[in-house]
């Protein structure tokens, strides 16, 4: 009798004179029987394994090592190059420990102990990468369970950021940075990621309109171009301080901020050769390069910019802004209440709502949706 599609395979365990035996049907539906097991538990373990093989069919490969799985996974990976590089970096952490272990022998306890053995800042990424590659093994039917999903993988606590106290501090640092001073003012004044500043060309700047269009980023020796649909591609207004700093630069073509030899800036070299020495010379507390971006966010919220607008300017999500900087907008309720009260007062004075309707503007829903994306 053949098994109907979707019906689970079953087996039986029975006592025999020499111990225990199992009876089951294999992946082709052939009845099999094995004996010689000393205990019922031993027989059940073998039966469960045989039923698993029958369920998954000929693709079942629990004996494949994690190293073999990772090699196949990365070879067939179709995602972005940056994502593949991220996976390769973090998968090294699990391959170093479990590389020669058959993936069928991995269990939650091994994963827990491995995760705890790593530095806190490495745990989330390494665990996430392992979980992703084991999920692929489940899809390919090499194994039937992803044991990494049985282990919690919380994010590590974010390092505290230290924004600059004032433009005076930024200006002192800029003077110590010498030819790289305009770069510091640009990053603090726009909130762009350092890699986005390093990737900027003069064709991305409209000085007359006072706008920088973020189109690409330079990191790890590679220039990454943002797709038109990505949140990171955006227009950032240039405040007067930034325009004044750009006016100090000697060139008006090619790369906006270049290394001394004319190439794009390597962030690691910039950190060790320029950033850290300049902070020390300026007598300022140590700050990370990314604290320039944090400074922009902190000052923008203090100036009354909404979290939604700030997210658009910084090329990130509202959720990320709220999670990282929401505690800095504690006075938002009072400010918003004042705006609403002022609006209500204007309505009472005029006798009708202030503003125009969509029909009066001649806009349709598609225009509004384009200007106010979710």
C-alpha positions in Angstrom: 0.0 0.0 0.0 1.5 3.3 -1.0 1.5 6.3 1.3 -0.8 9.2 0.3 0.8 12.6 -0.3 1.2 14.6 2.9 0.6 11.5 5.2 3.2 11.2 7.9 5.2 8.0 8.0 4.9 5.9 11.1 6.8 2.9 12.5 6.7 0.4 15.3 8.9 -0.8 18.2 8.5 -4.3 19.4 10.1 -6.6 22.0 12.0 -9.6 20.6 14.0 -12.4 22.4 17.3 -10.7 21.6 16.2 -7.2 22.7 14.2 -4.7 20.8 13.4 -4.2 17.1 11.9 -1.5 14.9 9.7 -1.8 11.8 9.1 1.1 9.3 8.8 2.1 5.7 11.8 3.9 4.0 11.6 6.9 1.6 10.6 4.6 -1.3 7.8 2.9 0.7 9.8 -0.3 1.2 9.1 -2.1 4.5 12.2 -2.4 6.7 12.9 -4.1 9.9 16.0 -3.9 12.2 16.7 -5.6 15.5 19.4 -6.0 18.1 18.7 -2.9 20.1 19.5 -3.4 23.8 16.9 -0.9 25.1 13.6 0.6 23.9 15.1 4.1 24.1 17.9 3.1 21.8 15.4 1.5 19.3 13.2 4.7 19.4 16.2 6.9 18.7 17.1 4.9 15.6 13.4 4.7 14.5 13.0 8.5 14.8 16.1 9.0 12.7 14.9 6.5 10.0 11.5 8.2 9.9 13.2 11.6 9.5 15.2 10.3 6.6 12.0 8.8 5.0 10.2 12.1 5.4 13.0 14.2 3.9 13.9 11.8 1.2 17.2 11.4 -0.6 18.3 15.0 0.0 18.7 14.4 3.7 22.3 15.1 4.6 22.7 15.5 8.4 26.3 14.1 8.1 27.4 17.1 6.1 29.7 19.3 8.1 28.9 22.9 8.9 31.9 24.0 6.8 30.5 22.2 3.8 27.1 23.7 4.4 28.5 27.2 4.6 30.6 26.8 1.4 27.5 25.7 -0.5 25.3 28.4 1.0 27.7 31.3 0.1 28.3 29.8 -3.3 24.6 29.9 -4.2 23.8 33.1 -2.3 21.9 35.6 -4.5 21.7 38.6 -2.2 23.6 41.9 -2.4 27.4 41.7 -2.3 27.4 43.6 1.0 25.0 41.1 2.6 27.2 38.2 1.4 30.3 39.9 2.8 28.5 40.4 6.1 27.5 36.7 6.2 31.0 35.5 5.3 32.4 37.6 8.1 30.1 36.4 10.8 29.9 32.7 9.6 33.7 32.4 10.3 32.8 32.6 14.0 30.7 29.4 13.9 32.9 27.6 11.3 35.9 28.1 13.6 34.2 26.1 16.3 31.8 23.8 14.5 33.3 23.5 11.1 34.0 19.8 11.2 30.9 18.9 13.1 28.0 17.2 11.2 25.1 19.6 11.1 22.8 16.9 12.4 24.8 16.8 15.6 24.3 20.5 16.4 22.0 21.1 19.3 20.7 24.1 21.2 23.1 23.6 24.2 26.1 23.7 21.9 24.8 26.9 20.3 24.1 28.5 23.7 27.7 27.8 25.0 29.2 29.0 21.7 27.2 32.2 21.7 28.2 32.9 25.3 31.9 32.4 24.6 32.1 35.3 22.1 32.5 39.0 22.9 29.1 40.6 23.5 29.3 42.8 20.4 29.8 39.7 18.2 27.1 37.5 19.5 24.0 38.8 17.8 25.6 38.9 14.3 27.3 35.5 14.5 24.2 33.8 15.9 22.0 35.5 13.2 24.3 34.3 10.4 24.3 30.7 11.8 20.6 30.7 12.1 20.3 31.9 8.4 22.6 29.2 7.1 20.8 26.4 9.1 17.5 27.7 7.8 18.8 27.1 4.3 19.7 23.5 5.3 16.2 23.0 6.4 14.8 24.3 3.1 17.1 22.0 1.2 16.0 19.1 3.4 19.6 18.4 4.6 18.2 18.6 8.2 14.7 18.8 9.5 15.2 21.3 12.3 17.0 24.6 12.8 18.4 24.3 16.4 19.7 28.0 16.3 16.0 29.1 16.5 15.8 27.5 20.0 18.3 30.0 21.4 17.4 33.6 22.1 19.5 36.2 20.2 19.0 39.6 21.9 20.8 42.6 20.5 23.7 43.8 22.5 23.4 47.1 24.3 24.3 50.0 22.1 27.4 52.0 23.0 26.5 55.4 24.5 27.1 58.1 21.9 28.7 61.4 22.9 27.5 64.4 20.9 29.4 67.5 20.7 28.3 70.2 23.1 28.4 73.1 20.7 29.6 74.5 17.4 32.6 75.9 19.3 33.8 72.4 20.0 33.3 71.4 16.4 35.2 74.4 15.2 38.1 73.7 17.5 38.3 70.1 16.2 38.0 71.4 12.6 41.0 73.6 13.1 43.0 70.7 14.4 41.9 68.6 11.4 43.4 71.1 9.0 42.4 70.3 5.4 39.8 67.8 6.8 38.1 70.4 8.9 35.3 71.1 6.4 34.6 67.4 6.5 33.8 67.5 10.2 31.5 70.5 9.8 29.8 68.9 6.8 29.1 65.7 8.8 27.9 67.5 11.9 25.8 69.9 9.9 24.1 67.3 7.6 23.9 64.1 9.7 25.1 62.0 6.8 27.0 58.8 7.5 30.8 59.2 7.3 30.8 56.7 4.4 28.3 58.9 2.5 30.5 62.0 3.0 33.4 60.0 1.7 31.4 58.9 -1.4 30.2 62.4 -2.2 31.2 64.0 -5.6 30.7 67.7 -6.5 28.0 66.7 -8.9 25.9 65.6 -5.8 26.0 69.1 -4.5 23.7 72.0 -5.6 25.3 74.9 -3.8 22.9 77.4 -5.2 19.9 75.5 -4.0 21.7 74.5 -0.8 21.1 70.7 -1.2 23.2 67.6 -1.0 21.7 64.5 -2.8 23.0 61.4 -1.2 23.5 58.8 -3.9 26.4 56.6 -2.8 28.7 55.6 0.1 32.4 54.6 0.2 33.3 51.8 2.6 35.8 49.0 2.7 37.5 50.2 -0.5 34.2 50.0 -2.5 31.9 52.7 -3.8 28.3 51.6 -3.2 25.6 53.3 -5.3 22.2 53.6 -3.6 19.2 52.4 -5.6 16.5 55.0 -6.3 14.0 53.1 -4.2 16.3 52.8 -1.1 15.6 55.0 1.9 19.3 56.0 2.0 19.0 57.9 -1.3 17.7 61.3 -0.2 18.1 65.1 -0.4 19.7 66.9 2.6 19.5 70.6 3.0 22.8 72.4 3.6 22.8 75.0 6.4 24.9 78.1 6.1 27.7 76.8 8.3 28.1 73.8 5.9 28.0 76.0 2.8 30.7 78.2 4.3 32.8 75.1 5.1 32.5 73.8 1.5 33.6 77.2 0.2 37.0 76.6 1.9 37.7 73.5 -0.3 40.1 74.2 -3.1 38.4 72.1 -5.8 35.0 72.1 -7.4 35.1 68.8 -9.3 35.5 65.1 -8.7 35.6 63.9 -5.1 34.4 66.4 -2.5 36.4 65.1 0.5 39.6 63.2 -0.6 42.6 61.7 1.2 45.9 63.5 0.8 46.8 61.4 -2.3 43.6 62.3 -4.0 41.7 59.0 -3.5 38.6 58.5 -1.4 39.0 58.4 2.3 39.5 55.1 4.1 37.7 55.4 7.4 40.2 53.3 9.4 43.1 55.4 8.2 41.2 58.6 8.8 40.4 57.5 12.4 44.0 56.6 13.4 45.9 59.3 11.4 43.6 62.3 11.6 40.5 62.0 13.9 42.1 60.7 17.2 45.1 63.0 17.1 43.0 66.0 16.3 40.7 65.3 19.3 43.7 65.0 21.6 45.3 68.2 20.2 41.9 70.0 20.7 41.7 68.8 24.3 38.3 67.2 23.7 36.9 64.0 25.1 37.2 61.0 22.9 34.4 60.6 20.4 33.7 58.1 17.6 33.5 59.4 14.1 29.8 58.4 14.1 29.2 60.8 17.0 29.2 63.6 14.4 26.0 62.0 13.0 24.6 61.6 16.5 25.3 65.3 17.1 23.2 66.3 14.2 20.3 64.2 15.4 20.6 65.5 19.0 20.7 69.1 17.9 17.9 68.7 15.3 15.6 67.3 18.0 16.5 70.2 20.3 15.7 72.6 17.5 12.2 71.1 17.2 12.6 68.9 14.1 10.1 66.0 14.2 11.3 62.4 14.4 9.6 61.7 11.0 11.5 64.5 9.3 14.7 63.6 11.0 14.4 60.0 9.8 14.0 61.2 6.2 17.0 63.5 6.5 19.2 60.8 8.0 18.1 58.1 5.7 16.8 55.7 8.3 13.5 54.6 9.8 11.3 56.4 12.2 11.6 53.3 14.5 15.4 53.6 14.5 15.3 57.3 15.3 12.7 56.7 18.1 14.7 53.9 19.6 18.1 55.7 19.5 17.1 59.3 20.1 13.5 59.2 21.4 14.5 60.0 24.9 15.9 63.3 23.7 12.5 64.4 22.4 10.8 64.4 25.8 9.5 67.9 25.3 7.9 67.0 22.0 4.5 66.7 23.7 4.6 70.3 24.9 5.8 71.6 21.6 3.2 69.7 19.6 0.5 70.8 22.1 1.5 74.4 21.5 1.3 73.9 17.7 -2.2 72.4 17.9 -3.4 75.1 20.3 -2.1 77.8 17.9 -3.9 76.1 15.0 -7.1 75.9 17.0 -6.9 79.6 17.8 -6.3 80.4 14.1 -9.4 78.4 13.2 -11.5 80.1 15.8 -10.4 83.6 14.5 -11.0 82.8 10.9 -14.1 80.7 11.3 -12.8 78.0 9.0 -9.9 75.6 8.7 -6.6 77.1 7.7 -5.0 75.7 4.5 -6.3 74.4 1.2 -7.8 71.1 0.2 -6.3 68.5 -2.1 -8.9 69.5 -4.8 -7.9 73.1 -4.6 -4.3 72.2 -5.0 -5.1 70.0 -8.0 -3.3 67.1 -6.5 -4.5 63.5 -6.5 -3.9 60.8 -4.0 -0.9 59.4 -5.9 0.9 62.8 -5.6 0.3 63.0 -1.9 1.5 59.4 -1.4 4.7 60.2 -3.3 5.4 63.2 -1.2 4.5 61.5 2.1 5.7 57.9 1.8 4.8 55.5 4.5 
